[in-house]
Amino acid sequence: MTLNTGRLLRVDLSSGKVSTETIPESITEDFVGGRGYGISYLYQELAPGIDPLGEKNKLMMLNGPLAGNMAQAVSRWMVCTRSPLTGAFARSVCGADFGAWLKFAGYELIIVEGKAEKPVYVHLTADGCQILDAGEIWGKDTKETQAWLTRQYGSNTRTACIGPAGENLVKYAAIVSDRRTAGRCGTGTVMGSKNLKAIAVTAERKIQLADAEAYDKLAREQVDIIRNNRGFQNHKEWGTTATQDITNAIGVYPVQNFRYGQQTDYEKITGEQYRKLRTGDMGCYSCPARCGKVHTVTSGVYAGAHSEGPEYETIWAFTGPIESNSIEASIAADQLCDDLGLDTISTGGCIGFAYELYEKGLLKKSDTDGLELIYGRHEPMITLVKKIARREGIGDLLAEGTMRAAATIGKGAEAYAMHVKGLELPAYEPRGAKSQGYNYVTANIGANHCYGYAAQDIFGVPEPRPTDRFSEENADVVIYNQDGTAFKETGIVCGFAGGWGWVPDLFGKLLAAARGIERFADNDYLNQVGARIFNLERAFNVREGFYRKQDTLPERMLTEPLHTRKAPGEGQMVSHQDEFLDEYYSLRGWTKEGIPDPEKLKELGLDFALKDMTRTKTK
Amino acid sequence: MSIAVNIPPFLQTLADGMKQIDVSGDTVGECLDELVKRYPRLKDRVFTGVGKIHKGFNIFINGESASPDVLAKPVEDGDIIHIAHPIFGG
C-alpha cells in the first residue's frame, strides 16, 4: 500500500506565481486531511494580527482524502481563513461537485495568497493553473459567473465564485458553487478582498487512493448500510425542509430576533407547505440523498422565484427573525442570496436585528431608506437583501454584521445583536437547547450550529448519553459533539450523513485505505485527531486575542426569559454560563481564561503552539 | 383516554395522508402499537424487527424527548406524541 498524503496548489495573486507541493507525511499523520489540513497550514503560515482583508491573509480551499470516489457523502469541501466578520478562525463547508473536481485535478488544498492588482479568476486543470483577467465577469452574479466559465471551458468545469456581495466586501459574503455555498464567516469577503472572482476547475475523473481495492470494498459496504438506514430514507425524501415542524413544536425556533421559541401559525411554514412548491431536487457529488429540494413560486408577488432550497436554516432565516409566514418570500430571499453571494443565516439575522431596532425606535424611517420594518412584513426583507449585497443605504450598515452595526448605532443597540464572536446565531434557540447554545459559545468560529450539533438536546439522541435540554451541565456532551465533528470533517463527511449508520467504524477504515495509514482505522486515534484540531483552532484564536471574555451568548439569553407560546420551555434562561465554562475548560485541559494548558498541548502533539500561548496576555 | 400522535410529513403517505391520529394507551409503546395496527405500513418504518424504535427516530411527548426507555414512558389523556428523525445539521 502506497502512502497518499495529497498535494497542495499555492497561488500567489500578488506575484502571479503558482507552485505545487506534496503534503508532508507528518502533517497527514497528525491531521488526516480536510479541516485538519486547514488549521495546520493556517496556524503555521498566518502571522498573528494580520488584517483579514489584507493581502497577508490566506484563503484555503480543501477537499478530503475520500473526495471524488465511490464512497458516499464525503466529497464536500471547505474554506479555512481568518474571518473578516469575527477576526477568529473561519471554516465554512460547502457541497455540490467542486470538491470532487479539485481532487480530479490532483489537489486536496489550494492556498490563495496575496492580492491581485485587478479582478482575476483562476483556471485549474490537471496540467496546470492560470491566473486570468476577470474583467468580463466582475459584477456578475454567481449564476452568470458560473455559466460564463462553463461556456469558456466546457461542461467538465466546476466553479467556486463570489457574487456582488463578495466584491463589495459585505462582511458575511459567501463563496458559491453550483447553488451551494460556503456561507459562514465571510469567506467570500476574503476572496473579494483579493480581487479573486472565481476558481474554475476543468478535469476528468481520476482516482487517487493508497489501496483502491480495499477502498472499493469498503465503499460498497457503506452504500449498503446507507441504503437501508431509515434516517437516510427520510432525508432523501425531505432534506431538512421539515425540521421546523419539530423545532417549533419543542419551542426552539427563534422568532422576532430571538424573543420567542415558536412562530405563530407555524403550520403555514411546515415541510408539507414547502412540499407543495417543490419542483425537483439536487445533490452533491456521489451522494444518493439529493437532499437539496428545489422550490418554484407559481403565483403572487414572488411568482417565478426559483431556488435550490431553502433548507432549514434558510427557511428560518427568512421567516423567524421577522416572523413572516410567507414561504414564497423565503424562496425569493434564498434565490437572491445565492445569486448575490450572501450567507443566508447572517443576512436573516442582520435583518431581524434591524426590525427590532425599528420597533424600539433605534432605527427610524429616515434611517431605513423609507422602509417600514414591521414584523410580519416580508417585502422590506427582500429589499434589504438587495441593499446589503450592494451596500446601499441602510444595507451598508447591515453589511457589517450585527456586532459592528450595533457598535456604530450605539444607544444600547448591542443588546439586540444576536451573535457570538461576531457570527450571527443560527436557527436553534439557545435557551431551549442549552447544549446547542454552549456549542455556539465555545465553537471556534462563533455561533455555528454544525460545529458540534447537539442532537441530544434537539432530537433526543441518546448518545453518548441522553441530556436534559434545559440543563447547563452537559459540557462533556458539547465536547463530544465538537471533537466528533472535527474528526468527521477531516473526511469531509456531510453532517447529515454522519447519522446514517456508517460512522465512525467504516469512516476510519475508508481513511486508512485512502491514505495508506493504518492507524486512521482506530476510532480512539480519530477522536484524538478531533481534539487536536479543535485545540489548535482554539490556540489560533488565543493568538488573535480571544479568551473567556468572548465566550459568551448574547445578553438576551442571559437576562431575558424565553417565551415559547404553546411549546414547552416558557421562561427558560441561560443562568450558569460561568459555571459551564469552568467545567468545559477543565474538561478540555484549558486554563480559567480558556487558554490551552501546556500539558494539553504537549499531549496532543501541539508543542509548536506553546510559545504563542505563553506569550499571550489576557485582553 | 385519547393521545394524539403527530404524523410527520415523511410518514403521512403510509398513514393515508393523516397528519394526526388519536390513539389510546398508557405508555408510548401501547400508543404506537395501536397506531401501527391501524396503519400497518407504518410498522416497518417505525419499529425494528424486535419491536424497538428504529435508531433513525426519536419520540417526543408534549415537546419533550421521551428518551431513554421510550416505549415505557407513560402518557396521559390529552398528551401529544411527535415522531421525529434527527437531522445532524441544517
Interface residues (C-beta under 8 A of the other chain):
Chain A: N229 R230 G231 F232 Q233 N234 H235 E237 W238 T240 A242 T243 D245 I246 A249 I250 G251 T270 G271 E272 R275 E311 Y312 E313 P426 A427 Y428 H449 C450 Y453 A455 I458 F459 G460 V461 P462 P466 R469 G495 F496 G498 G499 G501 A567 P568 G569
Chain B: N6 P8 P9 F10 Q12 K19 R45 H54 K55 G56 F57 N58 I59 F60 N62 G63 E64 S65 A66 S67 P68 H82 A84 H85 P86 I87 F88 G89 G90
